Amino acid sequence: MALRWGIVSAGLIAHDFTTMLCSLPPSEHQVVAVAARDLNRAKEFAKKHNIPKAYGSYKELAKDPDVEISYIATQHPQHKSAVLLCLAAGKAVLCEKPMGVNAAEVREMVAEARSRGVFLMEGIWSRFFPAMEALREVLAQGTIGDVQVARAEMGMNITILPRATDWRQAGGCLLDLGIYCIQFLSMVFGALKPEKISAMGNIHETGVDSTVSVLLQYPGGLHGSFTCSITSNIPNTAYVTGTKGMAQIHKTWCPMELVVNDEHKEFPSPVLGKGYNFMNGSCLSYEANHVRECLLKGLKESPVVPLAESELMAEILEEARKAIGVTFPQDKC
């Protein structure tokens, strides 16, 4: 039974997600509509991807009875309104990360989904890579012993992307890149809430956070830390150390290799479609297939990226951001 998708926005990540969906078996996934705030952009997108319907407003897509699930690919500040619009129309929702600009936005979206009994998931695609699934098995089996310390890094100069340094679009390293780091730590520590959060960082001339380091103390003396940056190229690696060894992944946001106690295992990406804007775009298929499985089972949220964990990650990122003195207009609401 095909899952019928509606794509909200016609930007770069929307292109990649749609390219991937259109390369999967049509008996499992179909893109039936796209919406953009500019109807011409929506029509161009629809023509490029052979999508039957194009809309010049998100509201029209939300009302389309053929759409079962909406993929929200707008900029961060537009996530909440688009998600709430689709949930109100009874559509299941997959929202790109970060789900909200701050914790209050995420809590509002989660509450709405739960009150309406509609599926909602934050698009933490990294969680669904085979390398990350293998890491979870390693941790569950105790291969590296009792977990003690975990660290993640993600840094690259993306200031050429206007949104990355745009204060009004909630740019900055924590929301753009830090989300990948905190999701790794949260996964490793079983979505535990940190007892203490410390942060230090630099602020870009536009007012967004440019480089930030965060230290988290968890119950039981466990320690996590991460550094993210939109101005510096730093090793994009993450690791977890236990009493019997260490596990490490390369490419924090799209891991294709897992190293456990010096043993390497590679996980090649699937060959699906062409012309992706971002690295390993075909791997978005892992996330899409998971969502389909959840809906076929009648689930209202994902067991891999549960809503309570999305709330927790948003709280941690917000506390770190405010600790270095960065606030956005959404924080004053």
Secondary structure as the mmCIF struct_conf table of DSSP 4:
data_model
#
loop_
_struct_conf.conf_type_id
_struct_conf.id
_struct_conf.beg_label_comp_id
_struct_conf.beg_label_asym_id
_struct_conf.beg_label_seq_id
_struct_conf.end_label_comp_id
_struct_conf.end_label_asym_id
_struct_conf.end_label_seq_id
STRN STRN1 LEU A 3 VAL A 8
BEND BEND1 GLY A 11 GLY A 11
HELX_RH_AL_P HELX_RH_AL_P1 LEU A 12 LEU A 21
TURN_TY1_P TURN_TY1_P1 CYS A 22 SER A 23
BEND BEND2 LEU A 24 LEU A 24
TURN_TY1_P TURN_TY1_P2 PRO A 26 GLU A 28
STRN STRN2 HIS A 29 ALA A 35
BEND BEND3 ARG A 37 ASP A 38
HELX_RH_AL_P HELX_RH_AL_P2 LEU A 39 HIS A 49
TURN_TY1_P TURN_TY1_P3 ASN A 50 ASN A 50
BEND BEND4 PRO A 52 PRO A 52
STRN STRN3 LYS A 53 TYR A 55
BEND BEND5 GLY A 56 SER A 57
HELX_RH_AL_P HELX_RH_AL_P3 TYR A 58 LYS A 63
TURN_TY1_P TURN_TY1_P4 PRO A 65 ASP A 66
STRN STRN4 ILE A 69 ILE A 72
BEND BEND6 THR A 74 THR A 74
HELX_RH_3T_P HELX_RH_3T_P1 HIS A 76 GLN A 78
HELX_RH_AL_P HELX_RH_AL_P4 HIS A 79 ALA A 88
TURN_TY1_P TURN_TY1_P5 ALA A 89 GLY A 90
STRN STRN5 ALA A 92 GLU A 96
BEND BEND7 LYS A 97 MET A 99
BEND BEND8 VAL A 101 ASN A 102
HELX_RH_AL_P HELX_RH_AL_P5 ALA A 103 ARG A 116
TURN_TY1_P TURN_TY1_P6 GLY A 117 GLY A 117
STRN STRN6 LEU A 120 GLY A 123
HELX_RH_3T_P HELX_RH_3T_P2 TRP A 125 PHE A 128
BEND BEND9 PHE A 129 PHE A 129
HELX_RH_AL_P HELX_RH_AL_P6 PRO A 130 GLN A 141
TURN_TY1_P TURN_TY1_P7 GLY A 142 ILE A 144
BEND BEND10 ASP A 146 ASP A 146
STRN STRN7 VAL A 147 GLY A 155
TURN_TY1_P TURN_TY1_P8 THR A 159 ILE A 160
BEND BEND11 LEU A 161 LEU A 161
HELX_RH_3T_P HELX_RH_3T_P3 PRO A 162 THR A 165
HELX_RH_3T_P HELX_RH_3T_P4 TRP A 167 GLN A 169
TURN_TY1_P TURN_TY1_P9 ALA A 170 ALA A 170
BEND BEND12 GLY A 172 GLY A 172
HELX_RH_AL_P HELX_RH_AL_P7 CYS A 173 CYS A 173
HELX_RH_PI_P HELX_RH_PI_P1 LEU A 174 GLY A 178
HELX_RH_AL_P HELX_RH_AL_P8 ILE A 179 VAL A 188
TURN_TY1_P TURN_TY1_P10 PHE A 189 ALA A 191
HELX_LH_PP_P HELX_LH_PP_P1 LEU A 192 PRO A 194
BEND BEND13 GLU A 195 GLU A 195
STRN STRN8 LYS A 196 ILE A 203
TURN_TY1_P TURN_TY1_P11 GLU A 205 THR A 206
BEND BEND14 GLY A 207 VAL A 208
STRN STRN9 ASP A 209 TYR A 218
TURN_TY1_P TURN_TY1_P12 PRO A 219 GLY A 221
STRN STRN10 LEU A 222 SER A 229
BEND BEND15 ILE A 230 SER A 232
STRN STRN11 ILE A 234 ILE A 234
STRN STRN12 THR A 237 GLY A 242
TURN_TY1_P TURN_TY1_P13 THR A 243 LYS A 244
STRN STRN13 GLY A 245 HIS A 250
BEND BEND16 LYS A 251 LYS A 251
TURN_TY1_P TURN_TY1_P14 THR A 252 TRP A 253
BEND BEND17 CYS A 254 CYS A 254
STRN STRN14 GLU A 257 VAL A 260
TURN_TY1_P TURN_TY1_P15 ASN A 261 ASP A 262
STRN STRN15 GLU A 263 GLU A 266
HELX_LH_PP_P HELX_LH_PP_P2 PRO A 268 PRO A 270
BEND BEND18 LYS A 274 LYS A 274
BEND BEND19 ASN A 277 PHE A 278
TURN_TY1_P TURN_TY1_P16 MET A 279 ASN A 280
HELX_RH_3T_P HELX_RH_3T_P5 GLY A 281 CYS A 283
HELX_RH_AL_P HELX_RH_AL_P9 LEU A 284 LEU A 296
TURN_TY1_P TURN_TY1_P17 LYS A 297 GLY A 298
BEND BEND20 LYS A 300 GLU A 301
BEND BEND21 PRO A 303 VAL A 305
HELX_RH_AL_P HELX_RH_AL_P10 LEU A 307 ALA A 323
TURN_TY1_P TURN_TY1_P18 ILE A 324 GLY A 325
HELX_RH_3T_P HELX_RH_3T_P6 PRO A 329 LYS A 332
#
